[in-house]
Amino acid sequence: MLKSEAKERVEKVFSDLFGADTLERMRSADKAFFTPEEARDQPAANELLDSLDQVEFVMTIEAEFGVEIKDPDAEKLISVESAVNYVAERLDPTAR
C-alpha cells in the first residue's frame, strides 16, 4: 500500500471518529492526538483524546485495513504519522 493512500485512509478514520476540526487542530499543532500513558496526569493531557478514544481508533484501524494490532504496537499509535507508518509498513514492508 502506498503511504499516501494509508495517510488518506487513516485521516478519514480519525476524522470520522473525532471530527475534522480535531484532526486539523492536532495536525496544525504537530502533536500526538492521544496522551502517552506516562503523561496522562499532566494538565496538557486534558486537550488530547483519552485512552478509550485510542482503543476505539485502533479497533477502527484494524477493521479498515484488515490487520490485527497487538497491544504493544497499539500503545505507539499516538499520532497520524505513527498510525500511517504502522499501517503502511504492515501492508507493504518495503514502504519504510
C-alpha positions as a Python dict, from the first residue, in 0.01 Angstrom:
ca = {
    (1, 'M'): (0, 0, 0),
    (2, 'L'): (126, 345, -83),
    (3, 'K'): (197, 564, 216),
    (4, 'S'): (-19, 841, 66),
    (5, 'E'): (-317, 603, 48),
    (6, 'A'): (-257, 491, 406),
    (7, 'K'): (-243, 854, 520),
    (8, 'E'): (-567, 942, 345),
    (9, 'R'): (-750, 645, 496),
    (10, 'V'): (-605, 691, 848),
    (11, 'E'): (-701, 1059, 845),
    (12, 'K'): (-1052, 970, 730),
    (13, 'V'): (-1089, 717, 1013),
    (14, 'F'): (-970, 973, 1266),
    (15, 'S'): (-1191, 1246, 1123),
    (16, 'D'): (-1498, 1020, 1117),
    (17, 'L'): (-1443, 922, 1480),
    (18, 'F'): (-1339, 1251, 1637),
    (19, 'G'): (-1423, 1523, 1384),
    (20, 'A'): (-1234, 1706, 1114),
    (21, 'D'): (-1173, 2001, 1345),
    (22, 'T'): (-993, 1776, 1597),
    (23, 'L'): (-781, 1627, 1320),
    (24, 'E'): (-690, 1972, 1190),
    (25, 'R'): (-610, 2104, 1538),
    (26, 'M'): (-381, 1814, 1615),
    (27, 'R'): (-220, 1830, 1272),
    (28, 'S'): (-154, 2206, 1291),
    (29, 'A'): (-10, 2174, 1642),
    (30, 'D'): (209, 1886, 1518),
    (31, 'K'): (144, 1680, 1828),
    (32, 'A'): (15, 1344, 1929),
    (33, 'F'): (-360, 1311, 1946),
    (34, 'F'): (-355, 1054, 2225),
    (35, 'T'): (-187, 1121, 2557),
    (36, 'P'): (106, 885, 2616),
    (37, 'E'): (46, 667, 2923),
    (38, 'E'): (322, 830, 3129),
    (39, 'A'): (177, 1180, 3074),
    (40, 'R'): (-192, 1116, 3143),
    (41, 'D'): (-191, 1302, 3476),
    (42, 'Q'): (-38, 1623, 3339),
    (43, 'P'): (-259, 1931, 3272),
    (44, 'A'): (-181, 1944, 2897),
    (45, 'A'): (-327, 1595, 2864),
    (46, 'N'): (-677, 1741, 2901),
    (47, 'E'): (-655, 1880, 2546),
    (48, 'L'): (-592, 1538, 2399),
    (49, 'L'): (-809, 1234, 2348),
    (50, 'D'): (-813, 968, 2618),
    (51, 'S'): (-720, 601, 2625),
    (52, 'L'): (-1073, 487, 2542),
    (53, 'D'): (-1062, 705, 2232),
    (54, 'Q'): (-730, 544, 2144),
    (55, 'V'): (-880, 194, 2178),
    (56, 'E'): (-1170, 295, 1953),
    (57, 'F'): (-928, 439, 1698),
    (58, 'V'): (-711, 125, 1697),
    (59, 'M'): (-1013, -103, 1660),
    (60, 'T'): (-1140, 106, 1369),
    (61, 'I'): (-796, 99, 1203),
    (62, 'E'): (-793, -280, 1241),
    (63, 'A'): (-1133, -304, 1072),
    (64, 'E'): (-1049, -52, 799),
    (65, 'F'): (-722, -219, 698),
    (66, 'G'): (-791, -581, 795),
    (67, 'V'): (-496, -602, 1034),
    (68, 'E'): (-459, -710, 1394),
    (69, 'I'): (-268, -460, 1607),
    (70, 'K'): (-106, -607, 1917),
    (71, 'D'): (-128, -407, 2240),
    (72, 'P'): (240, -303, 2247),
    (73, 'D'): (205, -165, 1894),
    (74, 'A'): (-131, -2, 1967),
    (75, 'E'): (24, 199, 2251),
    (76, 'K'): (267, 353, 1999),
    (77, 'L'): (-11, 478, 1768),
    (78, 'I'): (-42, 825, 1920),
    (79, 'S'): (-34, 1043, 1608),
    (80, 'V'): (-149, 1040, 1247),
    (81, 'E'): (211, 988, 1136),
    (82, 'S'): (269, 691, 1368),
    (83, 'A'): (-56, 525, 1254),
    (84, 'V'): (21, 589, 887),
    (85, 'N'): (372, 446, 920),
    (86, 'Y'): (245, 141, 1105),
    (87, 'V'): (-26, 62, 851),
    (88, 'A'): (197, 127, 550),
    (89, 'E'): (472, -96, 687),
    (90, 'R'): (230, -374, 787),
    (91, 'L'): (67, -381, 444),
    (92, 'D'): (385, -319, 246),
    (93, 'P'): (710, -396, 429),
    (94, 'T'): (905, -213, 157),
    (95, 'A'): (727, 117, 246),
    (96, 'R'): (988, 215, 504),
}
